[in-house]
Amino acid sequence: MIKNIIFDFGDIFINLDKPAVFKALTKVGYTEITPELDEIFKTYEMGLLTSDDFILKLKKIFPSATSKEIKDAWNSILLDFPENRLLFLELLASEKKYRLFLLSNTNEIHIDHAIEYMGADRFNRFKACFEKFYLSHEINLRKPNKDIYEFVLSENNLIAEETFFVDDTKENTDTSSALGIKSWNLIVGKEDITQLKSKL
């Protein structure tokens, strides 16, 4: 029986335009994801770089870009957070049937932008639905690495087989499934988090 639900954030609640960052960076010389860029992105997502250092590293790679251009390009991934998803989550939380957790690969710049874009009141309504709110840059771990799931299970005394995880990235749900967590790889554009109860 499922007792716990762990949710991703991007493309589960807040809509994303994942290619937008790279489209925006083409204006300052981006051509393709390199091992160096991939490492910078992942390191920043794990909170192992400050936001200032992250922007400085990107400015070295794209010397014609201003800090604002880089920040704006980086935030272009974040779109709207539909109210029906927030209301669905608030109703789920009010039922107190499941322990709810958020587990998101994200970073300081994106979270600050999401709070500003959503408004502090809406963001706080969202955050209040969860028992714990885990952001990769705050816990220095990231999906799909096995240790991030083990950390959440262990810290909250969760049994994998009693836990349900939803994420839009198959690589992430593959790892959670391998640990015994019942997992839903939500297909963006075809499925919506408001259909959750039919998946449990």
Secondary structure, 3 states (H helix, E strand, C coil): CCCEEEECCECCCECECCCHHHHHHHHHCCCCCCHHHHHHHHHHHCCCCCHHHHHHHHHHHCCCCCHHHHHHHHHCCECCCCHHHHHHHHHHHHHCCCEEEEEECCCHHHHHHHHHHHCHHHHHHHHCCCCEEEEHHHHCCCCCCHHHHHHHHHHCCCCHHHEEEEECCHHHHHHHHHCCCEEEECCECCECHHHHHHCC
